Amino acid sequence: MCDSLKFILNIPFEHYKKLIEDGFDLFEMGYEAKNKNLFYDSNSGFWFIDFLNHEKDYMFDSTDVKKIFEGLNYRIPKPIQISSSIKYNEKLTDEQKHIENELKYAIKAKTLLAIKEVLPNFEKYEKFFLFEESDDYKKYLMQNKLVKKDLTSLDSIDYEVFQELYEMVIKGLIDKIKNKGEKFWNIERNDIRNDSNLFNLQSFFEQSKYNSIKPEEFYDTYDYEYEVRELYTINVLNDLIGRLEQMEPNENITSFLTDASEKLKSHKSL
């Protein structure tokens, strides 16, 4: 395993960069990153196969933050995926686990540097991109000065970026309701979560001043996380309802607000 990880780590940085660039160039092909679809050739670099479809009207735009996150999360393979084909059953010592983790962190960090090289303005959003990563990996990035910001706390700039990304999510949800007739139940149970998770907004919310729920109030971590998700969902729904009520109504808006009025009665007040 370590030999495999060392091989991936030693792949030239230019090949890392080209993987990111190729992924954005092929963005409209609808590729979904999977381990079995990524290959490497020492001369030509990374190859990936098995595209889902061709959305000719959905091209990559480096000024579109939604497409950047979508590309990085779903349409560009990650170099470390090659190592997933290596299987081993030995029980590792703590020292071996540490060595393996350090190699994995180095590969992920090299990938992050390639992303920032291809997208010079990405640094503004990298904290949200990294929100779901482990604390140990975040510490690795900070200790090696690979990021400029403290990844373990929130500051006023983070709240500004959150608001920018949140507005993108709200705008998209309103479009689904107003122009596409998306039903209340689907917005409530699927779209709010999925659209927000693209930017890790729920994770930010949990750590932010907006979250009034305290983990020590719950015996089980799952119960706490469930309540946080519910609070976030209720907040977004109330925001959506307020904005829709200020808009000129059409059939879709009226239907959504009618369903919202009825369904939200069953929600406990948060």
C-alpha positions in Angstrom: 0.0 0.0 0.0 2.7 2.5 0.9 4.6 1.7 -2.3 1.4 2.4 -4.2 0.9 5.7 -2.4 4.5 6.7 -2.9 4.2 6.1 -6.6 1.1 8.3 -6.8 2.7 11.0 -4.7 5.7 11.0 -7.0 3.7 11.5 -10.2 4.8 14.8 -11.7 2.9 17.9 -10.6 2.2 18.8 -14.3 0.2 15.6 -14.6 -1.8 16.5 -11.5 -2.6 19.9 -13.1 -3.5 18.3 -16.5 -5.9 16.0 -14.7 -7.8 19.0 -13.3 -7.6 20.8 -16.6 -8.8 17.8 -18.6 -11.7 17.3 -16.1 -12.9 20.8 -16.7 -12.4 20.5 -20.5 -14.6 17.4 -20.4 -17.1 18.8 -17.9 -20.1 18.7 -20.2 -19.6 14.9 -20.7 -21.1 14.2 -17.4 -18.4 12.0 -16.0 -18.9 10.8 -12.4 -15.6 10.1 -10.7 -15.2 6.4 -9.8 -12.1 4.5 -8.8 -12.3 1.9 -11.6 -12.4 4.6 -14.3 -9.0 6.2 -13.6 -5.7 5.1 -15.0 -2.2 6.5 -15.2 0.5 6.4 -17.8 4.0 7.7 -16.9 4.4 9.4 -20.3 1.0 10.9 -21.0 -0.5 11.2 -17.6 -3.9 10.4 -16.2 -6.6 8.8 -18.3 -10.3 8.5 -17.3 -13.1 6.7 -19.1 -16.9 5.9 -18.9 -18.7 9.2 -19.4 -22.4 9.4 -18.6 -23.8 11.7 -21.3 -23.0 14.8 -23.3 -24.7 18.0 -22.1 -23.7 20.3 -25.0 -25.4 23.3 -23.4 -23.8 22.8 -20.0 -20.2 23.8 -20.5 -17.6 24.6 -17.8 -17.2 28.2 -16.8 -14.4 29.1 -14.4 -16.4 32.1 -13.2 -19.4 29.9 -12.2 -18.7 28.7 -8.6 -21.4 26.1 -8.8 -19.8 24.5 -11.8 -16.4 24.6 -10.1 -17.7 22.7 -7.1 -19.7 20.3 -9.2 -16.6 19.6 -11.3 -14.3 19.0 -8.4 -16.8 16.9 -6.5 -18.3 14.8 -9.3 -16.6 15.2 -12.6 -12.9 15.1 -12.0 -11.2 11.9 -10.7 -8.9 12.2 -7.7 -5.3 10.8 -8.1 -5.5 8.9 -4.8 -8.4 6.8 -6.3 -5.8 4.7 -8.1 -4.6 3.3 -4.7 -8.0 2.0 -3.9 -7.3 -1.0 -6.2 -4.6 -2.2 -3.7 -6.0 -4.6 -1.2 -4.3 -5.8 2.0 -5.3 -7.6 5.1 -2.5 -7.1 7.5 -3.2 -5.4 10.8 -1.2 -2.2 10.8 0.7 -0.8 13.7 0.2 2.8 14.8 3.4 3.8 13.1 2.3 2.1 9.9 -1.1 3.8 10.0 0.7 7.2 10.6 3.0 6.7 7.6 0.0 5.7 5.4 -2.0 8.7 6.5 0.9 11.1 5.9 1.2 9.7 2.3 -2.5 10.1 1.7 -2.5 13.7 3.1 0.4 14.5 0.9 -1.4 13.2 -2.2 -4.5 15.1 -1.4 -2.5 18.2 -0.7 -0.7 17.9 -4.0 -4.1 17.6 -5.7 -5.3 20.8 -3.9 -2.3 22.7 -5.0 -3.0 21.6 -8.6 -6.6 22.9 -8.3 -5.4 26.2 -7.0 -2.8 26.4 -9.8 -5.6 25.8 -12.4 -8.1 28.1 -10.6 -6.2 31.1 -9.1 -9.4 32.4 -7.5 -10.3 29.2 -5.8 -8.5 30.1 -2.6 -11.6 32.1 -1.6 -13.7 29.0 -1.5 -11.2 26.3 -0.5 -12.3 26.3 3.2 -15.8 25.3 2.2 -14.3 22.7 -0.2 -12.4 21.2 2.7 -15.1 21.4 5.3 -15.8 17.7 5.3 -12.2 16.7 5.5 -10.7 15.3 8.8 -9.2 17.5 11.4 -5.9 15.7 11.0 -5.8 16.5 7.3 -6.7 20.1 7.9 -3.9 20.3 10.5 -1.5 18.8 8.0 -2.4 21.5 5.5 -1.9 24.3 8.1 1.3 22.9 9.5 2.9 22.7 6.1 1.6 26.2 5.2 -0.4 24.9 2.2 -3.4 27.1 3.1 -3.4 30.6 4.3 -6.4 30.4 6.6 -7.1 28.7 9.9 -9.3 25.7 8.9 -10.5 25.0 12.4 -12.3 28.2 13.2 -14.7 30.7 11.5 -14.1 34.4 10.8 -16.1 37.3 9.3 -14.9 36.5 5.8 -16.1 32.9 6.1 -19.6 34.2 6.9 -19.5 36.5 3.8 -18.5 33.5 1.6 -21.3 31.5 3.2 -23.8 34.1 2.4 -22.6 34.2 -1.2 -22.9 30.5 -1.6 -26.2 30.4 0.3 -27.7 32.9 -2.1 -26.7 30.7 -5.0 -28.5 27.8 -3.4 -31.6 29.9 -2.7 -31.7 31.3 -6.2 -31.5 27.7 -7.6 -34.3 26.6 -5.3 -36.6 29.5 -6.3 -36.0 28.6 -10.0 -37.0 25.0 -9.3 -40.2 26.1 -7.6 -41.2 29.1 -9.8 -40.2 27.8 -13.3 -40.0 24.0 -12.9 -42.9 23.4 -10.6 -40.8 21.5 -8.0 -43.1 20.2 -5.2 -42.7 21.2 -1.6 -41.9 17.6 -0.3 -39.0 17.3 -2.8 -37.6 20.7 -1.9 -37.9 20.0 1.8 -36.5 16.4 1.8 -34.1 16.4 -1.2 -33.2 19.7 -2.9 -32.3 21.7 0.2 -29.9 19.0 1.4 -28.4 18.2 -1.9 -28.0 21.7 -3.2 -26.5 22.9 0.1 -24.2 19.9 0.4 -22.5 20.8 -2.9 -20.9 23.7 -0.9 -20.9 22.0 2.5 -23.2 24.7 3.8 -24.9 22.4 6.4 -21.5 21.6 7.8 -20.7 25.3 8.0 -24.1 26.0 9.6 -23.5 23.3 12.3 -20.3 25.1 13.4 -21.6 28.6 13.0 -23.3 31.2 15.2 -26.6 30.4 13.4 -26.8 27.0 15.1 -28.6 27.3 18.4 -28.6 23.5 19.1 -25.9 22.3 21.5 -24.4 18.8 21.1 -24.2 18.3 24.9 -28.0 18.3 25.0 -28.1 15.0 23.2 -26.9 11.6 24.3 -26.5 10.3 20.7 -24.5 12.1 18.0 -26.9 11.0 15.3 -29.8 12.7 17.2 -27.8 15.9 17.4 -26.9 15.9 13.7 -30.5 15.1 12.8 -31.8 18.1 14.8 -29.2 20.4 13.2 -30.2 19.3 9.7 -33.9 19.9 10.6 -33.1 23.4 11.9 -31.1 24.2 8.8 -34.0 22.9 6.6 -36.6 24.9 8.5 -34.5 28.1 8.3 -34.1 27.7 4.5 -37.8 26.9 4.0 -38.9 30.0 6.0 -36.5 32.1 3.9 -37.9 30.6 0.7 -41.4 31.2 1.8 -40.7 34.8 2.7 -39.1 35.5 -0.7 -41.8 33.7 -2.7 -44.5 35.7 -0.9 -42.8 38.9 -2.1 -42.8 37.7 -5.7 -45.6 38.0 -8.3 -47.4 34.7 -7.9 -47.9 32.1 -10.6 -49.4 28.6 -10.4 -46.2 26.9 -9.2 -45.5 29.5 -6.5 -49.1 29.4 -5.2 -49.1 25.6 -5.1 -45.8 25.5 -3.2 -46.9 28.1 -0.6 -50.2 26.2 -0.1 -48.4 23.0 0.6 -45.8 24.8 2.8 -48.6 26.3 4.9 -50.1 22.9 5.5 -47.0 20.8 5.9 -45.1 23.2 8.2 -47.9 23.0 10.8 -46.7 19.5 11.6 -43.1 20.7 12.2 -42.2 21.5 15.8 -41.1 25.1 16.4 -37.3 25.5 16.2 
